[in-house]
Amino acid sequence: LFRSPPRMSGHSFTIIKNQGYMFGGSQHKKPPGPTDELYKLDMSTDEFYWTKTACSESPAARWHHSANTFNGTSIVVFGGLRASKTNRYFDDVWVLDTTNDTWWRPDPATRKPWNNCPVSRGAHSATVVGSSLYVFGGYGGTGYSRRDFNDMTALDLDTWEWEEIEMSGDPPDARSSHQAVAVANKQLYVCGGWNSERQFD
């Protein structure tokens, strides 16, 4: 009897109606490493239970990605970290249709490179405001090098086109592993995070 997923960190957990979807993350094993597994938590009754969802096609194994709900039945996944010494970061987009638990890509290889697509990264924030996904911060780099970002890019979830957002005022310092939340569909609040030098409050 399947009871629960293995111990995990750096995964995403997204709620749609009475179902929770857990994707990716780094499994507690030797040696540890990211996974591409998808688990579903049924919360429709008082007796919650997990199932492991088998998909014919899915995003590559990753952790520290982002996952957001939109359109009521879909989950959009962006970026994250992979198990590689030379190319550690993703900049791809995947969508999970929860009506039939299938993955699809709005950014097929024939359209690469996307105009204005953010630099590959993980530990960023991604927040849905209206019909756009706003990606802020995170870190990327070449090999095991690290560069933190404070840029903002928006993905239109209708046309699947990226737009660089030109910000005014005094932007936050470059950071990763922060949190961001949308307020009243017109503001983003960013809290905390860190870079290779210090943590933020």
Residue pairs with C-beta under 8 A, 6 or more apart in sequence:
2 50
2 51
2 52
3 50
4 50
5 22
5 37
5 39
5 50
5 52
6 27
6 28
6 29
7 27
7 28
8 22
8 25
8 26
8 27
8 28
8 35
9 25
9 26
9 28
9 63
10 24
10 25
10 26
10 34
10 63
10 64
10 81
11 22
11 23
11 24
11 25
11 26
11 63
12 21
12 22
12 23
12 24
12 25
12 65
12 66
12 67
12 77
13 20
13 21
13 22
13 67
14 20
14 21
14 23
14 67
14 68
14 69
14 75
15 21
15 69
16 69
16 72
16 73
16 75
16 98
18 42
18 43
18 44
19 40
19 41
19 42
19 43
19 44
19 98
20 40
20 41
20 43
21 38
21 39
21 40
21 41
21 67
21 75
21 96
21 98
22 38
22 39
22 40
22 41
23 36
23 37
23 38
23 39
23 59
23 65
23 67
23 75
23 77
23 96
24 34
24 35
24 36
24 37
24 59
24 61
24 62
24 63
24 65
24 77
24 80
25 34
25 35
25 63
26 32
26 33
26 34
26 35
26 63
27 33
27 34
27 35
33 61
33 83
34 61
34 62
34 63
34 80
34 81
34 82
34 83
35 61
36 58
36 59
36 60
36 61
36 62
37 52
38 52
38 53
38 55
38 58
38 96
38 101
39 50
39 51
39 52
39 53
40 50
40 51
40 52
40 53
40 101
41 48
41 49
41 50
42 48
42 49
42 50
42 51
53 101
55 101
55 102
55 103
56 102
57 102
57 103
57 104
58 94
58 103
59 77
59 92
59 94
59 103
60 82
60 90
61 82
61 83
62 79
62 80
62 81
62 82
62 90
62 122
63 80
63 81
63 122
64 80
64 81
64 122
64 123
64 177
65 77
65 78
65 79
65 80
65 81
65 90
65 122
66 77
66 78
66 79
66 80
66 124
66 125
66 126
66 135
67 75
67 76
67 77
67 126
68 75
68 76
68 126
68 127
68 128
68 133
69 75
69 128
70 76
70 128
70 131
70 133
70 157
71 157
73 97
73 98
73 99
74 95
74 96
74 97
74 98
75 95
75 96
75 98
76 93
76 94
76 95
76 126
76 128
76 133
76 155
76 157
77 93
77 94
77 95
77 96
78 90
78 91
78 92
78 93
78 124
78 126
78 133
78 135
78 155
79 89
79 90
79 91
79 92
79 118
79 120
79 121
79 122
79 124
79 126
79 135
79 138
80 89
80 90
80 122
81 88
81 89
81 90
81 122
81 123
82 88
82 89
82 90
85 143
85 144
86 143
87 120
88 122
88 140
88 141
88 143
88 144
89 120
89 121
89 122
89 140
89 141
90 120
90 122
91 117
91 118
91 119
91 120
91 121
92 105
92 107
93 105
93 106
93 107
93 155
93 160
94 103
94 104
94 105
95 103
95 104
95 105
95 106
96 102
96 103
97 103
97 104
106 160
107 114
107 117
107 160
114 161
114 162
115 161
115 162
116 153
116 161
116 162
116 163
116 164
117 153
117 162
118 124
118 135
118 151
118 153
118 162
119 140
119 149
119 151
120 140
121 138
121 139
121 140
121 149
121 176
122 138
122 139
122 140
122 176
123 138
123 139
123 176
123 177
124 135
124 136
124 137
124 138
124 139
124 149
124 176
125 135
125 136
125 137
125 138
125 178
125 179
125 180
125 190
126 133
126 134
126 135
126 136
126 180
127 133
127 134
127 136
127 180
127 181
127 182
127 188
128 134
128 157
128 182
129 182
129 185
129 186
129 188
130 185
131 156
131 157
131 158
132 154
132 155
132 156
132 157
133 154
133 155
133 157
134 152
134 153
134 154
134 165
134 180
134 182
134 188
135 152
135 153
135 154
135 155
136 150
136 151
136 152
136 178
136 180
136 188
136 190
137 148
137 149
137 150
137 151
137 172
137 174
137 175
137 176
137 178
137 190
137 193
138 148
138 149
138 176
139 146
139 147
139 148
139 149
139 176
139 195
140 147
140 149
141 147
146 196
148 174
148 175
148 176
148 195
148 196
149 174
149 176
150 171
150 172
150 173
150 174
150 175
151 164
152 164
152 165
152 167
153 162
153 163
153 164
153 165
154 162
154 163
154 165
155 161
155 162
155 163
156 162
156 163
172 190
172 200
173 195
173 200
174 195
175 193
175 194
175 195
175 200
176 193
176 194
176 195
177 192
177 193
177 194
178 190
178 191
178 192
178 193
178 194
178 200
179 190
179 191
179 192
179 193
180 188
180 189
180 190
180 191
181 188
181 189
182 188
183 189
192 199
192 200
192 201
193 199
193 200
194 200
